[in-house]
Amino acid sequence: MHLVIATRGLRDEVRKWIEKLSSISIPFKVHGEGKDSGHELPKGDYQFPLAIRPIQLWDFCFPEESQDAILNTIIGRRVSSKGVTAATINKKNQKWVSILQMGLGLEKIPEFDRTKQYPIPDPPGTEVVAIGLKRDYRFADGTEGL
């Protein structure tokens, strides 16, 4: 069984909470054994650590003037020269990306300048899926409400 959740909060507090959850050892019963059972464990009672596999939504907050550099740094190597479109998002992700855009009130990722970038390498073994942008509100003087 899988429980899928999303978190939004202070990174260190979420990390501490996940570490505590990771320490949970839960009972696991193996009902059969042998080739016909589909596994190789002997019949019996076991303790199984709670497996936590992150599927994370991240909200990056930055001034609009930095949009091109941020988009290129985080998703630039993952899009075609035509930008982030339904065609460049992995087909298995298209449906849920559209649902998340609608549910979170996000705009599609616009075209962006590919020459601006921060020198941060891609994380190894990690899939990054571009979902969308949300514009900040503005104060009366035009300042963004980050």
Buried (B, 14 or more C-beta within 10 A) or exposed (E): EEEEEEEEEEEEEBEEEEEEEEEEEEEEEBEEEEEEEEEEEEEEEEEEEEEEEEEEEEEEEEEEEEBBBBBBBBBBEBBEEEBBEEEBBEEEBBEEBBEBBEEEEBEBBEEBEBEBBEEEEEEEEEEEBBBBBEEEEEEEEEEBEE
